[in-house]
Amino acid sequence: MPLVRIDHSETRTNSPEIAAAVHDAIVAVYGIPVRDRFQVITSRPATTIVAEDAGLGFERTDPVVIQIFTQRGRTDEVKQSLYAEIAQRLSRVGVNGEDVFIGYVENGPQDWSFGFGRAQYLTGELAVPSSAPTA
């Protein structure tokens, strides 16, 4: 059950397609249910997104910043597969590879509340998801 934040500039008019591409990549790589979708999408003035060169020698033109918050336990190889799948799917909706910026944050079952002020993974209202992909 990842929570995904997507920030992009107001110049991008394909926000729903970007969000769908990111979600579809997570479903494909992690094998989560299609309706296990939690996203916050923010379209903002381009001047409020600063993503300069990190020493890799390329320039970003219109970055899409993606933050993925999810349960810990996936291997580095699986994460690499996810990053590649996101970039590939975003390229299909007009986002250049150099403009895909992903931050990945892991946590545990105690770090989630889905409502009512309870940590449903701890109370047993929800089963803790497996970190192994099923697809």
C-alpha positions in Angstrom: 0.0 0.0 0.0 2.3 2.8 -1.1 1.3 6.4 -0.6 2.6 8.3 -3.6 3.1 12.1 -3.9 3.5 13.5 -7.4 4.6 17.1 -8.0 4.8 18.6 -11.4 4.6 22.0 -13.1 1.4 23.6 -14.2 2.7 23.4 -17.8 2.0 19.7 -17.8 -1.6 19.1 -18.9 -1.5 15.3 -18.5 -1.7 15.0 -14.7 -4.2 12.1 -14.8 -2.0 10.2 -17.3 1.1 10.8 -15.1 -0.6 9.6 -12.0 -2.0 6.5 -13.8 1.4 5.6 -15.2 3.0 5.7 -11.8 0.3 3.6 -10.2 0.3 1.1 -13.1 4.0 0.7 -12.7 3.6 0.0 -8.9 0.8 -2.5 -9.6 2.9 -4.3 -12.3 6.1 -4.5 -10.2 4.8 -4.9 -6.7 1.7 -6.9 -7.5 -0.6 -4.8 -5.3 -4.3 -4.7 -6.0 -5.4 -2.2 -8.6 -7.7 -0.4 -6.2 -4.9 -0.1 -3.6 -4.3 3.4 -4.8 -3.3 6.4 -2.6 -1.9 9.4 -4.5 -1.6 13.1 -3.9 -1.0 15.0 -7.1 0.1 18.6 -7.0 0.4 20.8 -10.1 2.4 23.9 -9.1 4.2 26.8 -10.7 7.4 25.6 -12.4 9.5 28.0 -10.2 8.5 26.1 -7.1 10.2 22.9 -8.2 14.0 23.1 -8.1 15.7 19.9 -9.4 19.2 20.8 -10.5 22.1 18.7 -11.7 23.2 16.1 -9.1 26.5 15.6 -10.9 25.2 13.3 -13.6 25.7 15.7 -16.5 22.2 16.2 -17.8 19.6 19.0 -17.5 16.0 18.6 -16.5 13.5 20.6 -18.5 10.2 20.0 -16.6 10.7 17.6 -13.7 8.1 15.3 -12.2 9.0 14.6 -8.6 7.7 11.4 -7.2 7.8 10.4 -3.5 6.9 6.8 -2.7 6.1 6.0 0.9 5.8 2.2 1.5 6.5 -0.7 3.9 10.1 -1.7 4.1 11.3 -5.1 3.0 11.7 -5.0 -0.8 15.1 -5.7 -2.3 17.2 -3.2 -4.1 16.7 -5.1 -7.3 12.9 -4.9 -7.0 13.2 -1.1 -6.3 15.4 -0.7 -9.4 12.8 -2.6 -11.4 10.1 -0.2 -10.1 12.2 2.9 -11.0 12.7 1.6 -14.5 9.1 0.7 -15.0 7.9 4.2 -13.8 10.3 5.9 -16.2 9.3 3.7 -19.1 5.5 4.3 -18.5 6.1 8.0 -18.0 7.9 8.2 -21.3 4.7 6.9 -23.0 2.8 10.0 -21.6 5.5 12.5 -22.6 7.8 12.7 -19.6 11.5 12.6 -20.6 13.7 10.2 -18.6 15.9 13.0 -17.3 12.7 14.7 -15.8 11.8 11.6 -13.6 12.9 12.2 -10.1 12.0 9.5 -7.5 12.4 9.6 -3.7 11.7 6.3 -1.9 10.8 6.2 1.8 10.3 3.0 3.7 8.6 2.5 7.1 6.8 -0.1 9.1 3.2 -1.2 9.9 3.2 1.1 13.0 3.6 4.1 10.7 0.2 4.0 9.0 -3.3 5.1 10.0 -6.1 4.8 7.5 -8.6 6.6 9.5 -10.3 7.0 12.9 -6.9 7.6 14.6 -6.0 3.9 14.7 -3.0 2.1 13.3 -5.0 -0.6 11.5 -2.0 -2.8 10.8 -1.3 -2.9 14.5 -4.9 -3.4 15.7 -5.4 -6.2 13.2 -8.1 -4.4 11.2 -5.8 -4.8 8.2 -3.4 -7.5 7.4 0.2 -6.3 7.0 1.0 -6.6 3.3 3.7 -8.9 2.1 6.8 -7.0 0.8 7.4 -9.7 -1.9 5.9 -8.9 -5.3 3.2 -11.4 -6.4 3.4 -10.6 -10.1 
